[in-house]
Amino acid sequence: MTLDTALPHVGEALATIAGAGRYSVRSFPAGVPQRAARDEHESEWVQVARDAQLRDEILPTLSVRRGQRGVAYMVFGRFEGPLAIVRLEAADGVFRPAQLARTRRFLSEHGASFTHRVIDDISPALRRVPPVTFVVDETLRTILSEDVGGEEAPLHALYRPRDGVVSPLLADPLAEMIDDLARGRDASLTRALPLAMLRVARMVGSSAPYYLVTVEPARRRATMVRAMSDYGLSRRETQVLGEVLRGASSSEIGETLSIASSTATFHLKRLLRKTNSRNRTELAARVLAYEEAGA
């Protein structure tokens, strides 16, 4: 799916939620344009993006410009790109407070999914974190688990079995899925977790019932915007957080964001302090709204 084909779906959904008369969309694959607008019509879109950037808005954001009560703008993506704007026009010339409140509530709940539809489906391939895979028996005892060398990605640290015991975060859903497989005819089941997809498949050819478990990090980080709001993260801190969740080291973060590794470490320390986390793994757990009891 390209940016031009993804955006109309986003625009149509938002127009329906807001009760708008019509909508239009504009994309900036390279982010907020630094060049002068070519014409007056384009200038409107560029100014909306620049105003949101100057206010250090957390994306996605809804904006109603002064003197334009009948027009609302939704800005998605990253200021550095890709960036997308949806322009809604009120059916009767003005958006009522209830309409804007409904739209803001929808953005709060689902805006992250739209944002990552814009970013993930259009931008160059992001660094992939390999899935966590292991085998358990019907009692959730780990039979086989991969040996991870080097520094773990935070998501691996959350989901990988340790000392033959599955992660507490997976115990309940795994038990339910294995019970469902034992009772039904399905060969495999899939369940969505925060930032990951959990898949369990019944293995054949063994004398005892064994199950292959795969935890694959999801591409669309639907909790990121909420984390930005809950912890008061700046735009740069959120960028660093995204790289941390993909398992990047400080030097890799610096290279990706074009900052010094020492600066990346500085932002990481601020993230740990703002989220009251002791390390990267705990940071990932809090962002995922998963905190071990007693931690």
N, C-alpha and C positions, 0 to 999 in steps of 0.2 A: 504494500500500500504506500502510495506517495503522499506528500504533503497536500497536494491539490485534491486528492481523492478522499483523504481522511478528514480534512477540515469541514467540508459541507455537512458531514454526519454530526460533527460537534456543534456546528452552527444551528442545524435543524433542531437538535435536542434542546439546546439552550433557548431558542426562540419559542419552543413549545412550553418549556417550564416558565419562562418569563411572560408569556402571553404577548409576544411581540408581533407586530404586523409583518415585518420582513427582516431579513438578516443579510449581511455580506461578510466576507472573510478576506483576510490578507495575511500573507506569510513573509517572514524574513529569515531564510535559512541560515544566514550568517549572523543573526542577532540584530540588535538595534543599529540601524544605519548611521554611520558617522558622516556620510556625505549629505549635502543639501538635497532636499526633496526636489524632484523634477517638476512637479506641478502642484497646484493647490490641493487637489484631491489626495495625492500621496502624502502631502505635508500633514494632513489631519492624522493619518495613521502613525506616521513617524513621531509626531508630537505626543500622542497618547503613550507610545512605548517609552519615549524619553522621560515623560512626566512620571511614569511609574518607576522607572529606574532611578531617577533623582530622589524620589521619596523612599527609595530602598524598599519597595513593596515586596511582600512575599507572594510569589506566583503559585497558583493563578490568582488574579485579582479582578474585581469588578470596579469599574470607574464610570462615574457620571460627571461630565465636565460642566463647569459653571456656565449657565446660559443655554445648556442643551439638555433640559429635563426629559426630552423625548427620545434621547439617544443614550445607550449604555454600551460600554466596551468591556469585553473580557479578554485579558491578556494571559496567554499560556506559554510555557516553555522555559527558556533560559535567556537572560538578557544578552549573553554571549552567543546565543543561537543553539538550535533552531528556536524561532520565536513566531507565535501565531496570535492574531487578534480577530475576535469575532465582534462585529458591530451590529447591535440590535436597535430597531426603530419601533417605538410604541405605536400600537394600532390607532390610538385616538390622540396622538400627539404628545402624551406625557406618561411617564411611568409612575404608577402609584406606589407609595411606601410598601404596601403589602406585596406588590410584584417584585420589588427590589429585595425585600426581606426573604421571599421565597427563593429567589435566584441565589442570594448569598448563602442561604442554608444548603441549597443543592451543591454549590461550589465547595462548601466546607466538607460535605460528605463524599462528593464524587469528583471534585476538581482534580485531585491527584491522579486519578485514572485517566482523565482527559489530558492532563499535562504530559503524562508519560506515553500516552498514545502519540502525542505530537513529537516528543523527544525520541522515544525508542523506535518508532516505526519509520522515522525519517533520517535521523542522524546516523553517522557511520557506526558500525558495530561497536558496542561497548565491550569492555573487557569481560570475558565470561568466567564465572566461577564454576568449576566442575561440580557435578552433583555428588552428594554423599550417598554411598551405597553400602549396604551390609545385609546379612542374612540372620534371621531370628527363627526360633521355633514357636510353637503355639503358646508358650509361657513367657514370651518376649526375651528369652535368654539368647544372647548374641552368639551365633555359631561361627560367623566369619565377618571380619571387618577389615577395610583397607588400612594399610599403614601409611599415614600422612607424614611426609618428610618436610622439614623446614617449617617456616612460620605458617600457622593455620589462618585461613580467612575467618573472620568472626562468625559467619554463618556455619562454617564447619565446626567451629568450637561449640556452637550452640546445639547442633544436631548429631554430631558423631558419637557413637557409643564409647563408653570408657569403662575399662576393667570388666567387660562383658555385660555391662548394664546400659540399656538404652537411655537416651536423654529424657529427663522428667517432662520436657516439653512435648515429647512424642508418645509417652507411655499410654495416655488415655485414648488419643485417636487411633494409635496402632492397635490397641486391644479391641476397640470397637470394630475396626476394619477387618481384623483377622477373624473375629467372631462372625461378621457378616459373610466373609468368604467361606468359612466353614459351614455356614447354614445354607448358602445359596449356590448358584451354578456359575457365578462370575469367576473368571480366572484372575482378574485384577480389579482394583478400585483406586480411585484418585480423590484426594481431598485437598482443598486450598488451605494453606497456612499463611500467616503474615510473611510476606516476602518470599514465600516458597510454595512449591507444590509437593505433596506427599503422595507417593504411589506405592502400593503393596501388591505384589503378584505371587500367586501360589506356585511353588516350584513342583515340577513333575519328575518322576523317576526315582524319588528317594523313598526309603522305607518309613521315614517319619515325616510328618507335615512340616515343611520348611517354607519360609516366605522371604522373597527378595524385597527389600525396602529401598526406595530411592527418594531422596529429598533434593529437589532441584530448585535453586534460587529463581524466583520469579523475576521477569524483566520489568514489570510495572510496579514501582514501589509506592503502593497506595497509602502508606502511612507517613511518607516524607513530609508532606505539607502540614499534617497535624503535628508532627514532631517539631517543625519549624515554629509553629504557633505556641505549642505547649512549653517549649524551652527557650523561646525568644532568640532563636538563632539568626545570625546575620546571613546575608546571601553567600558570602565566602565560607562561613562555617558550614552552611548546608552543602556547599560544593565539596568541602573536605569530608563531611560526613558520608556523602554518596560514594566517594572513593574508598573510605574506610570500610564501608559495607561490602565493597567489591574485593576487599582484601589487599588493597594497595599499601605499600610501605610509604614512609615519609618521603623518601627520595622519588618514588613513583608518583606520589601525589603532587610533589613540586614540579615534576616534569610535565604531568598532564595539565596542571593549572597555571603553568609558567610562573611559578614562584619558587623561592629558595626552599630547600628541605627544612631548614631551620624555621622558616615562616610556617611551613606546613605543620611542623611539630608544635609551634606556638598555638596555632588554631586548634590542633588536636587537644592540647592541654586545656584550652578554654572550653571545648566541647565536653571533656571529662568533668570539668568543674561545674558547668551549667547543668549537666544531667546527673550530677552526683554519682559518677561512675569511677571505679578504681582502675579499669583497664579497658582495652578495646572490646573485649568480649562482653563485658558488662554494659558498655555503651550500646552495642548492637542489641542486647537484650532489652534495654530500656526503650530504645527506639521502636522495637518490635512489640512493646507493651508486654514483654515477657520478663518477669522478675522472679527469681527463685525465692521460695518462701524462706524468710529469715535473713535474706541478703541485705 
